[in-house]
Amino acid sequence: MSHVRTVKSLFRPFLEFPTFDRAIDEFFSQLESQKLELKAMQQEKAALKKLENVRKDHEQRIEKLQSEQAIDKRKAELIEMNEELVENALAVMRSAIANQVGLKSDLSWQYCEGSPVLD
C-alpha cells in the first residue's frame, strides 16, 4: 500500500521555484486568486437568486392580476345580464342623491312593494 502512495506521489504535478520566497509568493498569490474567484462566484449566485425571486414575484403578480381580471369579467357579465335591474338601481340612487334622501329610512316603502332594486 505504501508503495502505491509513493508511486502516485511521483506522478503528481509540481512546480519548482528558484527560491523559497518565490514559492511562498506563488502559494499566497494562488490562494488570494482562489478567494477572489470564490467571492465572485458567491456574488453571482446571490444575484441569480435575487433574479429568480424577482421572476417568481412577477409570476405571482401576473397570476393575481389574471385572477382579478377573471373576477372583474364575471362581474361585468353579471351587470350586462342584469342591465335593466342595474339601471333601475342607479336611477334610484341618483334620485336619492339629488333629493338628499337617506336610502335606508326614506325609501323603505320600496321594500314593502317587493322592489328588487333595494333588496
C-alpha positions in Angstrom: 0.0 0.0 0.0 2.7 2.5 0.8 4.4 1.6 -2.5 1.2 2.8 -4.3 1.3 6.1 -2.5 4.9 6.6 -3.3 4.2 5.9 -7.0 1.3 8.2 -7.0 3.3 11.0 -5.4 5.9 10.6 -8.2 3.4 11.4 -10.8 1.8 14.4 -9.1 2.3 17.6 -11.0 4.6 20.0 -9.1 6.3 23.3 -9.7 9.9 24.2 -8.9 10.9 27.6 -7.8 14.3 29.1 -7.7 13.9 30.3 -4.1 11.7 29.6 -1.1 10.4 33.2 -1.2 9.2 32.8 -4.8 7.4 29.5 -3.8 5.7 31.3 -0.9 4.7 34.3 -3.1 3.2 31.9 -5.7 1.3 30.0 -3.0 -0.3 33.1 -1.4 -1.0 34.6 -4.8 -2.8 31.4 -5.8 -4.7 31.4 -2.5 -5.8 35.0 -3.0 -6.9 34.3 -6.5 -9.0 31.4 -5.3 -10.6 33.5 -2.6 -11.4 36.2 -5.2 -12.9 33.6 -7.6 -15.0 32.1 -4.8 -16.2 35.6 -3.8 -17.2 36.3 -7.4 -19.0 33.0 -7.7 -20.9 33.7 -4.4 -21.9 37.2 -5.7 -23.1 35.7 -9.0 -25.0 33.0 -7.1 -26.6 35.7 -4.9 -27.5 37.8 -8.0 -29.1 34.8 -9.7 -31.1 34.1 -6.6 -32.4 37.7 -6.5 -33.3 37.4 -10.1 -35.2 34.2 -9.6 -37.0 35.8 -6.6 -38.0 38.8 -8.8 -39.1 36.4 -11.5 -41.3 34.4 -9.1 -42.7 37.6 -7.6 -43.5 38.8 -11.1 -45.2 35.5 -12.0 -47.3 35.7 -8.8 -48.4 39.2 -9.6 -49.4 38.2 -13.1 -51.4 35.3 -11.7 -53.1 37.5 -9.2 -53.9 40.1 -11.8 -55.3 37.4 -14.1 -57.5 36.1 -11.3 -58.7 39.6 -10.5 -59.3 40.1 -14.2 -61.4 37.0 -14.4 -63.5 38.1 -11.4 -64.0 41.6 -12.9 -65.0 40.0 -16.2 -67.6 37.9 -14.4 -68.9 41.0 -12.6 -69.2 42.7 -15.9 -71.1 39.8 -17.4 -73.5 39.8 -14.4 -74.1 43.5 -14.8 -74.8 43.0 -18.5 -77.1 40.2 -17.8 -79.0 42.3 -15.3 -78.7 45.6 -17.1 -82.3 46.7 -16.5 -82.1 46.0 -12.8 -78.7 47.8 -12.6 -80.1 50.8 -14.5 -83.1 50.9 -12.1 -80.8 50.8 -9.1 -78.7 53.6 -10.5 -81.8 55.7 -11.1 -83.0 55.2 -7.5 -79.5 56.1 -6.2 -79.3 59.2 -8.4 -82.8 60.3 -7.4 -82.0 59.8 -3.7 -78.7 61.8 -4.0 -80.5 64.5 -6.0 -83.2 64.8 -3.3 -80.8 64.3 -0.4 -82.8 61.3 0.7 -81.4 58.6 3.0 -81.8 55.2 1.3 -82.5 53.1 4.4 -85.0 55.3 6.1 -86.9 57.3 3.5 -87.1 54.6 0.8 -88.2 51.8 3.0 -91.6 51.8 1.2 -89.9 50.1 -1.8 -89.2 47.1 0.4 -92.9 46.7 1.2 -93.7 46.7 -2.6 -91.2 43.9 -3.2 -88.9 46.0 -5.3 -85.8 44.0 -6.3 -83.8 47.2 -6.7 -83.2 47.7 -2.9 -83.2 44.0 -1.9 
